[in-house]
Each structure stands twice: as structure tokens, then as C-alpha cells.
């Protein structure tokens, strides 16, 4: 993983537009480029990609929403597992024909960058349980699908909606009203269109935007943190705690005490806690175990 303070994949913005160029090259190699534009007369195509982070109740809710959309004829929705789609060429064809792609973090979302321009990715996140025991809301690879895909619009389930009232377990974590609202917002964006390229900050979760703001306030500490995250310096814990949420909620190497190393000393990652807590409070984010001030 190569992480950037910008929240995007390096080179994904103009003038290189590397992610879009990579997408087009992959599709061209399989005879699927140029990709056909969406047909406005047809209902948007929605795929909900199975994810190991969904609990049984989470998956049942998503399957129910797909049935509701199909019944109302507002979308053509399918709950999919990639192996059932076919070979890689078939999977790429489905991605290219998809208008709304819904999933949680991990490999299940990695085909989203292969959607055509003007499509929408719905990030449902999950409750990440760190080895230290802390549970925090997380979207993980938002630099890949989000900041790094300005030709798509990414929508994120609210962190408070993910965590609920008492997040002592990882699942179930999805509830009907906020998830249905995201589906409707995604369908509206697809049918009405949106301005592209989407600015990086508008394609990130609130945690991703907090990291960007923190880095603008204290660029030197931020530069050090990302050098640690990318493995250029410091300890292995910083190379493990790479996701924006771990910095924002002060988890693992970003916690005040760090993580004890095999040699006995703490492994810590650079962060300006004073500014971070000020920014977190201004955005109305809870600490989920981190000090509030």
C-alpha cells in the first residue's frame, strides 16, 4: 500500500488521470472499450457485492433492499458474488455496465474503479476491530475508490450510523433507514448526473477529510506520519495502521501509548493530537475510545 495525505491514488487526477487510463486499458484488452454509456430509458443497474464483513442480518437487509428496488422498477438490482459472475472478462463486463456499486471494504470493492464515467460507488464501511481491541468505523481503501476515482461519485454511510448506539460487536451494523437513503441518493445522482471530475475532498468519508484538514494545518507532522505509514522510516506498527480512521480515532500506533513492541518499548506514529481533537470535535465526531480533548 502507498498512502498519500491527499486521500487519492498518486497520479489519479489531471493531467495523468492514471486510474481512468488503467481502467480503459483493462477494458480495451477484453474488447469492452470504449464503454457504452448508460441508456437513460432503462432503470439504473445496481449491484450489491457480497462481502465477508456483512453479518447475516446485514446481508438480509441488502437483499431486501434489492427486492424493493426491483419491485418498484426504480432500478435493476442484484446481490452478486464475483465467482458466480464468471471469468475475469465477464466480471469486467458487469463492472462496465454497472451504474451503482455497493459494498464494504476489502477486495469486494476493488472492481468499482472499472465502472464507466458518471457511476456511483456506495461505501457501507464496517466496524473495524483493531488487534488492541478498539472498534471504530472504517472504510479502509477510500484512496482507491473515492479520492482516486474522480470519474465516479463515492457516497459513504455515516460513521455514527455504522457504530450505532452500542458498538460492542462487529455485526450486525447496517440499519434500514440510512442505508436506503444512500441507495436513493445514488440513484438520483446516476439519473440526474453530477459534475466531473469530482474533487478529492468530495469523494472521501468524513475521516478522510479530517486527515486532509489535519495535514493542511500541520504539514510537517503529516509528512512524517505518511513516511512512517509507507514504511520509509520508523516501526512496523505504522505500516500496519495505514487507514485514515486509525489516525482520526487514535488507534494502535496513533494512540497516546502506542503499541508495545517485542522489544518492550512502545511503537508510536506521528500525529498532532491537539489539532486532531480540535478538528474531530468541530466535525462532531466521537472518539470511540480516544480522548475527546
QUIDALIN-V249162 format. One record per pair of residues at least 6 apart in sequence whose ideal C-beta (glycine too) atoms are under 7 Angstrom apart, sorted by the first residue. I is the first residue (numbers start at 1). GAP is how many residues later the second one is. D is the distance in whole Angstrom. If there is no record, write none. Layout:
[[I & GAP & D] [I & GAP & D]]
This chain:
[[1 & 241 & 5] [2 & 8 & 7] [2 & 228 & 6] [3 & 140 & 7] [3 & 223 & 6] [3 & 226 & 5] [3 & 227 & 6] [3 & 239 & 5] [4 & 6 & 6] [4 & 139 & 7] [4 & 222 & 7] [5 & 206 & 7] [5 & 207 & 7] [5 & 210 & 4] [5 & 217 & 5] [5 & 221 & 5] [6 & 141 & 7] [6 & 194 & 6] [6 & 206 & 7] [7 & 135 & 7] [7 & 136 & 6] [7 & 140 & 4] [7 & 193 & 5] [7 & 197 & 5] [7 & 201 & 5] [7 & 204 & 7] [7 & 205 & 6] [8 & 135 & 6] [8 & 139 & 4] [8 & 140 & 5] [8 & 192 & 5] [9 & 10 & 6] [9 & 134 & 6] [9 & 135 & 6] [9 & 139 & 3] [11 & 7 & 4] [12 & 6 & 5] [12 & 7 & 4] [12 & 136 & 4] [12 & 138 & 7] [13 & 137 & 6] [14 & 183 & 7] [19 & 94 & 6] [19 & 129 & 5] [19 & 130 & 6] [20 & 131 & 5] [23 & 90 & 6] [23 & 91 & 5] [24 & 9 & 5] [26 & 66 & 7] [26 & 88 & 6] [27 & 6 & 4] [27 & 8 & 6] [27 & 65 & 6] [27 & 69 & 6] [27 & 87 & 7] [30 & 59 & 5] [30 & 62 & 6] [32 & 60 & 6] [32 & 61 & 6] [32 & 64 & 5] [35 & 61 & 5] [35 & 81 & 4] [37 & 79 & 7] [38 & 61 & 6] [43 & 30 & 6] [43 & 31 & 6] [43 & 32 & 5] [43 & 33 & 5] [44 & 31 & 5] [44 & 55 & 4] [44 & 56 & 6] [44 & 143 & 6] [44 & 146 & 5] [44 & 147 & 7] [45 & 31 & 5] [45 & 52 & 6] [45 & 53 & 5] [45 & 54 & 5] [46 & 23 & 6] [46 & 29 & 5] [46 & 30 & 7] [46 & 31 & 4] [46 & 53 & 7] [46 & 54 & 4] [46 & 56 & 7] [47 & 31 & 5] [47 & 33 & 5] [47 & 47 & 7] [47 & 51 & 5] [47 & 54 & 6] [47 & 55 & 7] [48 & 14 & 5] [48 & 18 & 6] [48 & 29 & 7] [48 & 31 & 5] [48 & 32 & 7] [48 & 54 & 5] [49 & 31 & 6] [49 & 52 & 7] [49 & 53 & 7] [49 & 54 & 4] [49 & 59 & 5] [50 & 29 & 7] [50 & 30 & 7] [50 & 31 & 4] [50 & 58 & 7] [51 & 52 & 5] [51 & 53 & 4] [51 & 55 & 6] [51 & 57 & 4] [52 & 54 & 7] [53 & 51 & 4] [53 & 52 & 7] [53 & 53 & 7] [53 & 73 & 4] [54 & 50 & 6] [55 & 116 & 3] [55 & 117 & 4] [57 & 115 & 4] [58 & 113 & 6] [58 & 114 & 5] [58 & 115 & 6] [58 & 116 & 4] [61 & 113 & 5] [61 & 115 & 6] [61 & 118 & 7] [62 & 17 & 6] [63 & 16 & 5] [65 & 114 & 7] [65 & 115 & 6] [65 & 118 & 6] [66 & 11 & 4] [66 & 12 & 7] [66 & 13 & 5] [69 & 6 & 4] [69 & 8 & 4] [70 & 6 & 7] [70 & 7 & 6] [74 & 113 & 6] [75 & 112 & 6] [82 & 9 & 6] [85 & 6 & 5] [85 & 9 & 6] [91 & 20 & 6] [92 & 22 & 6] [95 & 16 & 5] [95 & 19 & 4] [95 & 20 & 6] [96 & 18 & 6] [96 & 19 & 7] [96 & 20 & 6] [98 & 17 & 6] [98 & 21 & 6] [99 & 20 & 5] [99 & 21 & 7] [99 & 91 & 5] [100 & 19 & 7] [100 & 20 & 5] [100 & 22 & 6] [100 & 86 & 5] [100 & 87 & 7] [100 & 90 & 6] [101 & 11 & 5] [101 & 14 & 6] [101 & 18 & 7] [101 & 20 & 5] [102 & 20 & 4] [102 & 22 & 7] [103 & 6 & 5] [103 & 21 & 7] [104 & 20 & 5] [104 & 21 & 6] [104 & 22 & 5] [105 & 20 & 7] [105 & 21 & 6] [105 & 33 & 7] [105 & 34 & 6] [105 & 35 & 4] [105 & 36 & 6] [106 & 34 & 7] [109 & 32 & 6] [109 & 36 & 5] [112 & 9 & 5] [112 & 33 & 4] [113 & 31 & 7] [113 & 32 & 6] [113 & 36 & 5] [115 & 37 & 6] [117 & 34 & 4] [117 & 79 & 6] [118 & 75 & 6] [118 & 78 & 7] [119 & 33 & 5] [119 & 71 & 7] [120 & 32 & 7] [120 & 33 & 5] [120 & 35 & 6] [120 & 66 & 4] [120 & 69 & 5] [120 & 70 & 6] [121 & 24 & 5] [121 & 31 & 6] [121 & 33 & 5] [122 & 33 & 5] [122 & 60 & 5] [122 & 61 & 7] [122 & 64 & 5] [123 & 16 & 5] [123 & 19 & 7] [123 & 31 & 6] [123 & 32 & 7] [123 & 33 & 5] [123 & 34 & 7] [124 & 33 & 5] [124 & 50 & 7] [125 & 12 & 6] [125 & 13 & 6] [125 & 14 & 5] [125 & 31 & 7] [125 & 32 & 5] [125 & 37 & 5] [126 & 12 & 6] [126 & 44 & 7] [126 & 47 & 7] [127 & 8 & 5] [127 & 10 & 7] [127 & 35 & 6] [127 & 36 & 7] [127 & 40 & 6] [127 & 43 & 5] [127 & 46 & 5] [128 & 7 & 7] [128 & 8 & 6] [128 & 10 & 4] [128 & 117 & 7] [129 & 6 & 5] [129 & 41 & 6] [130 & 121 & 5] [130 & 122 & 6] [132 & 119 & 7] [132 & 120 & 6] [132 & 127 & 7] [134 & 117 & 5] [134 & 155 & 5] [135 & 32 & 5] [135 & 35 & 7] [135 & 153 & 7] [136 & 109 & 5] [136 & 113 & 4] [136 & 115 & 6] [136 & 152 & 5] [137 & 22 & 4] [137 & 25 & 4] [137 & 26 & 5] [137 & 108 & 6] [138 & 105 & 6] [138 & 107 & 4] [139 & 17 & 6] [139 & 66 & 5] [140 & 103 & 5] [142 & 62 & 6] [142 & 63 & 6] [142 & 66 & 5] [145 & 9 & 6] [146 & 8 & 4] [146 & 57 & 5] [146 & 58 & 5] [146 & 62 & 7] [147 & 53 & 5] [147 & 56 & 6] [147 & 57 & 5] [147 & 61 & 7] [150 & 46 & 7] [150 & 47 & 3] [150 & 48 & 5] [150 & 53 & 7] [151 & 45 & 6] [151 & 46 & 6] [153 & 36 & 5] [153 & 41 & 5] [153 & 45 & 6] [153 & 50 & 7] [154 & 49 & 5] [155 & 27 & 5] [155 & 30 & 6] [155 & 31 & 6] [156 & 49 & 4] [157 & 21 & 6] [157 & 22 & 7] [157 & 25 & 6] [158 & 20 & 6] [159 & 47 & 6] [159 & 48 & 7] [159 & 126 & 7] [161 & 14 & 7] [161 & 17 & 4] [162 & 11 & 6] [163 & 125 & 7] [164 & 9 & 7] [201 & 8 & 6] [201 & 11 & 6] [206 & 77 & 6] [206 & 79 & 7] [207 & 37 & 5] [207 & 38 & 5] [207 & 41 & 5] [208 & 36 & 5] [210 & 38 & 5] [210 & 69 & 5] [210 & 70 & 6] [210 & 73 & 6] [211 & 33 & 5] [211 & 36 & 6] [211 & 37 & 6] [213 & 66 & 5] [214 & 8 & 6] [214 & 58 & 7] [214 & 61 & 6] [214 & 62 & 6] [214 & 65 & 6] [215 & 7 & 4] [217 & 58 & 5] [218 & 54 & 4] [218 & 57 & 6] [221 & 49 & 5] [221 & 50 & 7] [221 & 51 & 5] [224 & 46 & 4] [225 & 22 & 7] [225 & 44 & 6] [225 & 45 & 4] [225 & 46 & 6] [227 & 6 & 5] [228 & 6 & 4] [228 & 10 & 4] [228 & 41 & 5] [228 & 42 & 6] [229 & 9 & 5] [229 & 10 & 7] [229 & 13 & 5] [231 & 8 & 5] [235 & 26 & 7] [235 & 32 & 4] [237 & 15 & 6] [237 & 16 & 4] [237 & 22 & 5] [237 & 30 & 4] [237 & 32 & 7] [238 & 15 & 5] [238 & 31 & 4] [241 & 10 & 7] [241 & 11 & 4] [241 & 12 & 5] [241 & 13 & 6] [241 & 28 & 6] [246 & 6 & 6] [246 & 8 & 6] [247 & 7 & 5] [247 & 24 & 6] [248 & 32 & 6] [249 & 38 & 6] [249 & 39 & 5] [249 & 41 & 5] [250 & 6 & 7] [250 & 40 & 4] [252 & 7 & 5] [253 & 6 & 6] [253 & 14 & 6] [253 & 15 & 6] [253 & 16 & 4] [254 & 15 & 5] [254 & 17 & 5] [257 & 9 & 6] [258 & 8 & 4] [258 & 9 & 5] [258 & 10 & 4] [259 & 7 & 7] [259 & 8 & 5] [260 & 6 & 6] [261 & 6 & 5] [277 & 14 & 7] [277 & 15 & 7] [277 & 16 & 6] [281 & 11 & 7]]
